[in-house]
Amino acid sequence: MMTNYHQYQQYQQQQVFTAPADKLLLMLFDGAIRFCKQANEAIEGERLEEAYQALIRAQEIVLELMNSLERNFEFTEQLYALYDYLYRSLITVNMKKDLVLLNEILVMLIELRQTWAEAAAQVRGTKKLAVGGGGLEG
């Protein structure tokens, strides 16, 4: 059984190492969302250590999002400020176990993930048109 677990871990690591940047970004959001949901359930169940650990993981992911921003991107400052707000809010949730704030964070993370997924799909569609010509003839 332990061998299967290690094989699964290796598979997951390989997924991360070989994933394109847009997929990695979505994976980060998926992780942050998952840990926020785990924290929510743990707080509701009064499992405070479990909530603490899940919120720490979510904080680490948001920090990675902040660190991964490209400095020449048009909206870098606004995104950085938004990620910083999320990070500080997660700290507040971790100190106060504030479920209302945690749910607000969760909504924001889900909306951000959806926005990035749509942007990535548009970029992929544009690249397909540029490479294949899209079947358009003048």
PEMO-V172212 format. One record per residue. N is the residue number from 1. RES is the residue in one letter. PSI is psi in radians with two decimals (* if undefined). NEAR is the number of other C-alpha atoms within 10 Angstrom. D_LAST is the distance of its C-alpha to the last C-alpha in whole Angstrom. Layout:
n,res,psi,near,d_last
N,RES,PSI,NEAR,D_LAST
N,RES,PSI,NEAR,D_LAST
This chain:
n,res,psi,near,d_last
1,M,-0.68,5,60
2,M,-0.60,7,60
3,T,-0.74,8,58
4,N,-0.70,9,55
5,Y,-0.78,10,55
6,H,-0.65,11,55
7,Q,-0.70,11,52
8,Y,-0.74,12,50
9,Q,-0.75,12,51
10,Q,-0.70,12,49
11,Y,-0.80,12,46
12,Q,-0.75,11,46
13,Q,-0.72,12,46
14,Q,-0.66,11,43
15,Q,-0.77,13,41
16,V,-0.79,14,41
17,F,-0.48,10,41
18,T,-0.02,10,38
19,A,2.49,13,36
20,P,2.82,10,33
21,A,-0.71,11,34
22,D,-0.64,15,32
23,K,-0.67,16,34
24,L,-0.73,15,38
25,L,-0.79,19,37
26,L,-0.62,17,37
27,M,-0.67,16,40
28,L,-0.81,18,42
29,F,-0.74,23,41
30,D,-0.74,16,42
31,G,-0.80,16,45
32,A,-0.74,25,46
33,I,-0.80,21,46
34,R,-0.80,16,48
35,F,-0.60,22,51
36,C,-0.70,25,51
37,K,-0.72,19,51
38,Q,-0.73,18,54
39,A,-0.72,29,56
40,N,-0.86,25,55
41,E,-0.69,15,57
42,A,-0.70,19,60
43,I,-0.79,19,61
44,E,-0.62,13,61
45,G,0.12,11,63
46,E,0.58,12,65
47,R,1.40,13,64
48,L,-0.63,15,64
49,E,-0.73,12,64
50,E,-0.73,17,61
51,A,-0.78,25,59
52,Y,-0.86,19,60
53,Q,-0.73,16,58
54,A,-0.70,22,55
55,L,-0.63,26,55
56,I,-0.76,20,55
57,R,-0.75,18,53
58,A,-0.71,27,50
59,Q,-0.76,23,51
60,E,-0.70,15,51
61,I,-0.76,21,47
62,V,-0.66,24,46
63,L,-0.71,16,48
64,E,-0.68,14,45
65,L,-0.73,17,43
66,M,-0.77,18,44
67,N,-0.37,12,44
68,S,-0.07,11,41
69,L,2.36,14,39
70,E,2.29,10,37
71,R,-0.39,10,39
72,N,0.07,8,36
73,F,2.45,9,34
74,E,-0.65,9,33
75,F,0.40,11,36
76,T,-0.82,14,38
77,E,-0.73,13,41
78,Q,-0.74,10,41
79,L,-0.73,15,40
80,Y,-0.78,17,43
81,A,-0.69,12,45
82,L,-0.82,14,44
83,Y,-0.67,20,45
84,D,-0.73,16,48
85,Y,-0.79,14,49
86,L,-0.77,23,48
87,Y,-0.87,22,50
88,R,-0.62,14,53
89,S,-0.67,18,53
90,L,-0.65,23,53
91,I,-0.77,17,56
92,T,-0.79,14,58
93,V,-0.72,22,57
94,N,-0.57,22,59
95,M,-0.71,10,62
96,K,-0.17,10,62
97,K,0.82,22,61
98,D,1.77,15,59
99,L,-0.55,16,57
100,V,-0.84,11,55
101,L,-0.69,16,54
102,L,-0.71,22,53
103,N,-0.62,15,51
104,E,-0.75,12,49
105,I,-0.78,21,48
106,L,-0.76,20,47
107,V,-0.77,13,45
108,M,-0.75,15,43
109,L,-0.73,20,43
110,I,-0.74,15,41
111,E,-0.71,13,39
112,L,-0.75,14,38
113,R,-0.77,19,37
114,Q,-0.74,14,35
115,T,-0.80,12,33
116,W,-0.66,17,33
117,A,-0.74,16,31
118,E,-0.72,12,29
119,A,-0.74,13,28
120,A,-0.70,17,28
121,A,-0.69,13,26
122,Q,-0.73,12,23
123,V,-0.76,13,23
124,R,-0.72,13,23
125,G,-0.70,13,20
126,T,-0.73,14,18
127,K,-0.69,13,19
128,K,-0.72,12,18
129,L,-0.75,13,14
130,A,-0.68,10,15
131,V,-0.81,9,16
132,G,-0.12,10,15
133,G,-0.16,11,11
134,G,0.16,12,12
135,G,0.20,6,10
136,L,2.35,7,7
137,E,2.45,5,4
138,G,*,2,0
